[in-house]
Amino acid sequence: MPSFVTTIALLQVVVVIAEPNTTTPLSICVPFGECEPCPPDALHEPFCQPFGNRRLMHCSLNNQTITSTVAPTTPSQPSIQGELPAWQSCGRIVARERADFYEFLACNLLFAIVALSIALVRSRTVEARQARRLVARIGLTRGPMMDAR
C-alpha cells in the first residue's frame, strides 16, 4: 500500500507516516540533539527554512515502543537499529542570536570610537589652523623681536 508523509507542523516533535484512510502512524520521529546551523550546501533544503537551522530526528517504526518518558539521546550515542535519520526545521538558536547581537554592539562601539577620534583630531587641527591665521593676521611674532620694542 502506498504511504504518504504528513507533517504536523514545522516545530512539532511528531512526524507521522500513515496509510490512506487510517489514523495509526506507521512511523514516529523524535528529536535527537539540539538545533544546529545548516551547512552552506543544505541551506536551500526545506528543513533549513526559514532560519537556516535544523535538528536531527530519528524516525522508527510504530511497532517499537517509544514513550515520551524516555529522554532523547545525545548525538554522540549510537542510533538504535531500525531508525532512519531525518531533519526537522527549527527556530532561531538563542545562543547564536545573542552572540550576533553582541558582535553587532561591538562593531557599533568600534565605529563610534573611530568616528569620535577622527572628529577630535579634525577639530584640533582646525583650531590650530585658525590660531595660526589669527597670529599671522594681527602680526604677533615670537622670539627676540618682541624684546626689541
N, C-alpha and C positions, 0 to 999 in steps of 0.2 A: 504494500500500500504506500502511496506517496505521502510524504510528510512535508509540513511547511513550518517555517520558523515564525514565531510570534514574539516580538519584543514588547514587553510590558511598558517600559519607559527607559529613557537614557540612563537615569541614575538609579533605577531599581535594581535590586540584587538578583531577582529571579528571571531567567530567560527560559521560556517553555517551548519545547518542540512537541507538537501534538498531531494526532491523526485527525483527518476531517471528521466532523460530527461527534467528537469525543472531547471530554474535558480532562482526561487523565494525561498528565505530561509524560512523555517518553524520556525526557532528559531534563535534569535540573543543573543549573550553573550557580556556583558560589564564588564570591570574590577571593582572590589569593594574593595577599600583599597589599601594598599601598599604591596610590596613584603615582604615576611617573610620567615625565615628559616623553612625548613621542619622538622617535628618531627622525631626522630630516627626510629620509626616503619614505616614511609612512604618514607624513602629515596630510596627504590627500585622501587617506582612507577614512571611511565614515566613523570608525571608532575613535579617531583622533579629533573629531569635530565636536564642539565649536572652539574649545580652548586649547587644543593641542596636547591633551593629557589622556592617558589610558591606564587601565587597571587589568591585570591578568585575571582571567576567570578560569575555573576548572569545571568542566561540564561532565557529568557522569549519568549513566542510565538510571532510570527511576527505580529499577529493581534493587539497587544498592541502597541501603538505609543511610539517609542523610538527615541529621537532626539539626535544629537551629541551636542546640545547646553546645555543640562541638565548636570550639574556637577555630577560625580559619588558620591554616598552616602558613608558615612563612615561606618566601620563595626559595630559601636555602634547603628546605626539606624536599626529599624526593616525592614525586607525584604518585598517587595511588593508581594501580593498574585499571585500565578501562576509562580513564579520564581523558578528555580532549581539551587541550588548551584553547582558549578564545580570549578576545579582548573586549573590554567594555569602555565606553566613553565615560569620563568622569570630569567633575568640575575643576575649578581652579585649585592649585596647590598653595595652601596658606603660607607655608614657609618660603616658597619661591616668590609669591606675590610680595611678602614682607621684605625679602631681600631686594627685589626690584625697586620697591618704594624707597628703601634706604639708599640704594645706589642713585636713584633719581634725586633725592635730597642732597647727597654728597656732591653730585655734579653741579646742582644749582648753587650750592655753597661755594664750590671752587670757582664757578663763573662769576659769582658776586665778588669774591675776594680779588680775582684778576681785574674785574671792571673797576672796583674801588681803587686798587693800586694804580691802574692806568690813569684814572681821574685825578688822584692825588699828585702823581708825578707831573701830569699835564698842568694842573693848577699852579704848582710850584714853579714850573718852567715859565708859565705866562706871567706870574708875579715878578720873577727875576727879570724877564724881558722888559716889563713895564717900568721897573725900578731903574734899569739901565737907561731907558729912553728919557725918564724924568731927570736923571742926573745929567745926561747929555743936553737936555733942553734948557735947564737952568744954569748950566755951566759950572757945576761943582766939580772940583778936582781934588784929588787926594795926593798926599805926599808932600815934598819940600816946597811946592809953590804956595801952599796955604800959609806957610810961615813967612813968606816974603811980603805980605800985605803990610 
